[in-house]
Amino acid sequence: MSEHPTVHATLRLASGAAIEKRRRLKCDRDVKLHLLEALYDDLARQARADSRAVSEYIRVLLERHLYGMMGAGGH
């Protein structure tokens, strides 16, 4: 595992509407992603700290990046 310090707090979605939207939608798209071992290890550690699977943790990161800046509706 990488020896980088933990830099992110626990991730939570900003709004109840965004959480409800995620519950209704099925994740039906696959993305193949090549990562350095150290990056994957760091993601796995953060995911465990947040009680999430790595794939779910990455989904939350992407949602926060996109919808946190554009609003829950994607605008």
MARSEDREN-370559 format. One record per residue: residue number from 1; residue in three letters; x, y, z of N, C-alpha, C, O in turn. Coordinates in pm, whole numbers, plus 50000, padded with zeros to 5 digits. Each point is the difference from the previous one (the first is absolute). Example, Ala and Ser with C-alpha at 12.3 -4.5 7.8 and 13.67 -1.06 7.14 Angstrom:
BEGIN
+-----+-----+-------+-------+-------+-------+-------+-------+-------+-------+-------+-------+-------+-------+
|   i |  aa |  n.c1 |  n.c2 |  n.c3 | ca.c1 | ca.c2 | ca.c3 |  c.c1 |  c.c2 |  c.c3 |  o.c1 |  o.c2 |  o.c3 |
+-----+-----+-------+-------+-------+-------+-------+-------+-------+-------+-------+-------+-------+-------+
|   1 | ALA | 51319 | 49431 | 50780 | 49911 | 50119 | 50000 | 50090 | 50120 | 50000 | 50104 | 49998 | 50066 |
|   2 | SER | 49861 | 50107 | 49862 | 50082 | 50119 | 50006 | 49923 | 50109 | 50073 | 50051 | 50111 | 50017 |
+-----+-----+-------+-------+-------+-------+-------+-------+-------+-------+-------+-------+-------+-------+
***
This chain:
BEGIN
+-----+-----+-------+-------+-------+-------+-------+-------+-------+-------+-------+-------+-------+-------+
|   i |  aa |  n.c1 |  n.c2 |  n.c3 | ca.c1 | ca.c2 | ca.c3 |  c.c1 |  c.c2 |  c.c3 |  o.c1 |  o.c2 |  o.c3 |
+-----+-----+-------+-------+-------+-------+-------+-------+-------+-------+-------+-------+-------+-------+
|   1 | MET | 50083 | 49880 | 50000 | 49917 | 50120 | 50000 | 50086 | 50125 | 50000 | 50114 | 49998 | 50046 |
|   2 | SER | 49831 | 50107 | 49903 | 50071 | 50127 | 49993 | 50011 | 50061 | 50139 | 49917 | 49975 | 50088 |
|   3 | GLU | 50186 | 50105 | 49931 | 50020 | 50064 | 50129 | 49954 | 50144 | 50000 | 50045 | 50079 | 50082 |
|   4 | HIS | 49864 | 49959 | 49827 | 49948 | 50136 | 49995 | 49903 | 50022 | 50114 | 49927 | 49908 | 50036 |
|   5 | PRO | 50070 | 50211 | 50022 | 49906 | 50028 | 50108 | 49856 | 50007 | 49946 | 49978 | 50027 | 49882 |
|   6 | THR | 49929 | 49948 | 50205 | 49859 | 50012 | 49963 | 49968 | 50147 | 49982 | 50028 | 50082 | 50088 |
|   7 | VAL | 49914 | 49953 | 49797 | 49976 | 50140 | 49971 | 49852 | 50035 | 49989 | 49966 | 50118 | 49999 |
|   8 | HIS | 49947 | 49783 | 49992 | 49858 | 50029 | 49984 | 49921 | 49951 | 50119 | 50025 | 49891 | 50052 |
|   9 | ALA | 49881 | 50189 | 49990 | 49908 | 49958 | 50105 | 49897 | 49905 | 49937 | 50000 | 49979 | 49879 |
|  10 | THR | 49916 | 49964 | 50203 | 49895 | 49912 | 49952 | 49914 | 50073 | 49899 | 49963 | 50116 | 50020 |
|  11 | LEU | 50005 | 49816 | 49869 | 49921 | 50062 | 49894 | 49852 | 49979 | 50025 | 49957 | 49890 | 50035 |
|  12 | ARG | 49968 | 50212 | 49948 | 49854 | 49993 | 50009 | 49943 | 50085 | 49888 | 50055 | 50105 | 49967 |
|  13 | LEU | 49836 | 49850 | 49977 | 49934 | 50079 | 49896 | 49934 | 50120 | 50066 | 49954 | 49992 | 50114 |
|  14 | ALA | 50043 | 50119 | 49814 | 49957 | 50127 | 50058 | 49851 | 50007 | 50029 | 49960 | 50059 | 50101 |
|  15 | SER | 49955 | 49884 | 49813 | 49857 | 50022 | 50019 | 49923 | 49868 | 50007 | 50042 | 49898 | 49945 |
|  16 | GLY | 49845 | 50107 | 50123 | 49911 | 49886 | 50006 | 49946 | 49963 | 49864 | 49978 | 49882 | 49972 |
|  17 | ALA | 50001 | 50217 | 49942 | 49949 | 49974 | 49864 | 50101 | 49919 | 49920 | 49962 | 49909 | 49926 |
|  18 | ALA | 50166 | 50124 | 50087 | 50104 | 49926 | 49928 | 50008 | 49856 | 50050 | 50018 | 49908 | 49920 |
|  19 | ILE | 49968 | 50073 | 50209 | 50003 | 49865 | 50057 | 49882 | 49920 | 49947 | 50016 | 49885 | 49960 |
|  20 | GLU | 49865 | 50173 | 50041 | 49880 | 49930 | 49951 | 50014 | 49968 | 49852 | 49960 | 49892 | 49957 |
|  21 | LYS | 50094 | 50198 | 49966 | 50020 | 49975 | 49856 | 50092 | 49881 | 49979 | 49973 | 49916 | 49914 |
|  22 | ARG | 50135 | 50075 | 50164 | 50092 | 49887 | 49989 | 49931 | 49869 | 50034 | 50028 | 49899 | 49936 |
|  23 | ARG | 49884 | 50100 | 50160 | 49930 | 49877 | 50039 | 49910 | 49949 | 49889 | 49984 | 49879 | 49983 |
|  24 | ARG | 49957 | 50213 | 49940 | 49906 | 49961 | 49894 | 50070 | 49953 | 49874 | 49945 | 49921 | 49924 |
|  25 | LEU | 50175 | 50128 | 50052 | 50070 | 49970 | 49875 | 50088 | 49878 | 50015 | 50065 | 49979 | 50102 |
|  26 | LYS | 49936 | 49940 | 49793 | 50085 | 49883 | 49997 | 50132 | 50039 | 49933 | 50001 | 50065 | 49896 |
|  27 | CYS | 50108 | 49894 | 50164 | 50132 | 50023 | 49941 | 50021 | 49894 | 49893 | 50031 | 49885 | 50031 |
|  28 | ASP | 49951 | 50153 | 49843 | 50001 | 49901 | 49892 | 50110 | 50024 | 49898 | 49996 | 49943 | 49891 |
|  29 | ARG | 50102 | 50138 | 50142 | 50112 | 50025 | 49910 | 50130 | 49957 | 50068 | 50023 | 50030 | 50117 |
|  30 | ASP | 50061 | 49900 | 49808 | 50130 | 49957 | 50050 | 50108 | 50091 | 49944 | 49993 | 50044 | 49886 |
|  31 | VAL | 50106 | 49983 | 50196 | 50115 | 50079 | 49958 | 50125 | 49923 | 50041 | 50016 | 49963 | 50116 |
|  32 | LYS | 50070 | 50013 | 49788 | 50128 | 49935 | 50031 | 50100 | 50111 | 50029 | 50017 | 50091 | 49920 |
|  33 | LEU | 50048 | 49899 | 50194 | 50090 | 50106 | 50045 | 50132 | 49937 | 50044 | 50002 | 49911 | 50085 |
|  34 | HIS | 50106 | 50135 | 49859 | 50133 | 49952 | 50038 | 50058 | 50095 | 50103 | 50008 | 50121 | 49976 |
|  35 | LEU | 50032 | 49824 | 50138 | 50053 | 50081 | 50109 | 50135 | 49948 | 50045 | 50028 | 49881 | 49988 |
|  36 | LEU | 50054 | 50208 | 50062 | 50122 | 49957 | 50067 | 49962 | 49925 | 50127 | 49898 | 50030 | 50062 |
|  37 | GLU | 50182 | 49873 | 49977 | 49970 | 49923 | 50120 | 49986 | 50089 | 50122 | 49909 | 49981 | 50081 |
|  38 | ALA | 50179 | 50117 | 49933 | 49994 | 50090 | 50116 | 49870 | 50080 | 50003 | 49942 | 50020 | 50106 |
|  39 | LEU | 50012 | 50025 | 49777 | 49875 | 50075 | 49994 | 49883 | 49910 | 50038 | 49912 | 50042 | 50076 |
|  40 | TYR | 50086 | 49836 | 49872 | 49893 | 49907 | 50036 | 50001 | 49971 | 50151 | 49896 | 50000 | 50064 |
|  41 | ASP | 50223 | 49977 | 49991 | 50011 | 49973 | 50144 | 49946 | 50117 | 50082 | 49931 | 49980 | 50100 |
|  42 | ASP | 50102 | 50142 | 49858 | 49950 | 50118 | 50071 | 49849 | 50011 | 49988 | 49932 | 50032 | 50097 |
|  43 | LEU | 50014 | 49942 | 49783 | 49854 | 50001 | 49981 | 49934 | 49894 | 50086 | 49897 | 50026 | 50063 |
|  44 | ALA | 50160 | 49855 | 49941 | 49943 | 49891 | 50080 | 50000 | 50035 | 50148 | 49904 | 49970 | 50071 |
|  45 | ARG | 50203 | 50094 | 49977 | 50007 | 50040 | 50141 | 49892 | 50103 | 50031 | 49932 | 49991 | 50102 |
|  46 | GLN | 50053 | 50108 | 49810 | 49897 | 50103 | 50020 | 49860 | 49939 | 49993 | 49912 | 50036 | 50078 |
|  47 | ALA | 50068 | 49871 | 49830 | 49870 | 49935 | 49987 | 49966 | 49923 | 50127 | 49887 | 50007 | 50049 |
|  48 | ARG | 50209 | 49920 | 50005 | 49976 | 49926 | 50125 | 49966 | 50094 | 50113 | 49910 | 49972 | 50080 |
|  49 | ALA | 50160 | 50141 | 49928 | 49974 | 50098 | 50105 | 49859 | 50059 | 49987 | 49941 | 50045 | 50099 |
|  50 | ASP | 50006 | 49954 | 49780 | 49867 | 50054 | 49972 | 49894 | 49889 | 49991 | 49886 | 50026 | 49963 |
|  51 | SER | 50154 | 49851 | 50071 | 49910 | 49883 | 49997 | 49936 | 49982 | 49862 | 49879 | 49977 | 49989 |
|  52 | ARG | 50203 | 50033 | 49907 | 49952 | 49984 | 49863 | 50091 | 49905 | 49924 | 50116 | 49981 | 50035 |
|  53 | ALA | 49829 | 49960 | 49859 | 50082 | 49927 | 49904 | 50079 | 50103 | 49919 | 49958 | 50115 | 49989 |
|  54 | VAL | 50154 | 49844 | 49955 | 50084 | 50092 | 49923 | 49921 | 50061 | 49884 | 50007 | 50121 | 49977 |
|  55 | SER | 49916 | 49797 | 49950 | 49925 | 50053 | 49887 | 49896 | 50102 | 50045 | 49981 | 50102 | 49933 |
|  56 | GLU | 49953 | 49873 | 50178 | 49901 | 50096 | 50050 | 50070 | 50129 | 50046 | 49949 | 50109 | 49976 |
|  57 | TYR | 50165 | 49876 | 50088 | 50076 | 50117 | 50044 | 50039 | 50088 | 49881 | 49989 | 50122 | 50007 |
|  58 | ILE | 50058 | 49816 | 49885 | 50037 | 50075 | 49880 | 49877 | 50068 | 49941 | 50009 | 50114 | 49955 |
|  59 | ARG | 49875 | 49817 | 50045 | 49875 | 50060 | 49951 | 49966 | 50124 | 50081 | 49962 | 50103 | 49943 |
|  60 | VAL | 50052 | 49889 | 50189 | 49969 | 50115 | 50086 | 50096 | 50115 | 49971 | 49958 | 50116 | 49994 |
|  61 | LEU | 50171 | 49853 | 49988 | 50096 | 50105 | 49965 | 49959 | 50071 | 49872 | 50001 | 50123 | 49992 |
|  62 | LEU | 49963 | 49799 | 49906 | 49959 | 50058 | 49872 | 49873 | 50083 | 50014 | 49990 | 50109 | 49944 |
|  63 | GLU | 49913 | 49840 | 50131 | 49876 | 50075 | 50021 | 50026 | 50131 | 50071 | 49947 | 50105 | 49962 |
|  64 | ARG | 50136 | 49890 | 50142 | 50031 | 50125 | 50073 | 50073 | 50098 | 49910 | 49976 | 50120 | 50007 |
|  65 | HIS | 50114 | 49830 | 49911 | 50074 | 50089 | 49911 | 49906 | 50067 | 49899 | 50006 | 50121 | 49980 |
|  66 | LEU | 49909 | 49800 | 49957 | 49910 | 50054 | 49899 | 49884 | 50077 | 50060 | 49979 | 50117 | 49968 |
|  67 | TYR | 49946 | 49820 | 50119 | 49876 | 50060 | 50050 | 50024 | 50099 | 50112 | 49917 | 50088 | 50024 |
|  68 | GLY | 50194 | 49899 | 50044 | 50032 | 50098 | 50103 | 50030 | 50136 | 49939 | 49978 | 50103 | 50063 |
|  69 | MET | 50073 | 49897 | 49814 | 50032 | 50125 | 49932 | 49885 | 50048 | 49912 | 49987 | 50120 | 49977 |
|  70 | MET | 49929 | 49786 | 49974 | 49896 | 50038 | 49906 | 49860 | 49994 | 50060 | 49904 | 50041 | 49935 |
|  71 | GLY | 50083 | 49909 | 50186 | 49869 | 49983 | 50059 | 49950 | 49859 | 49978 | 50044 | 49934 | 49906 |
|  72 | ALA | 49865 | 50020 | 50178 | 49952 | 49863 | 49995 | 49931 | 49964 | 49869 | 49996 | 49883 | 49962 |
|  73 | GLY | 49949 | 50217 | 49969 | 49931 | 49973 | 49875 | 50092 | 49993 | 49881 | 49954 | 49974 | 49888 |
|  74 | GLY | 50175 | 50047 | 50131 | 50095 | 49994 | 49890 | 50008 | 50129 | 49920 | 50057 | 50000 | 49891 |
|  75 | HIS | 49889 | 50110 | 50160 | 50001 | 50129 | 49929 | 50089 | 50100 | 50071 | 50014 | 50114 | 49955 |
+-----+-----+-------+-------+-------+-------+-------+-------+-------+-------+-------+-------+-------+-------+
***
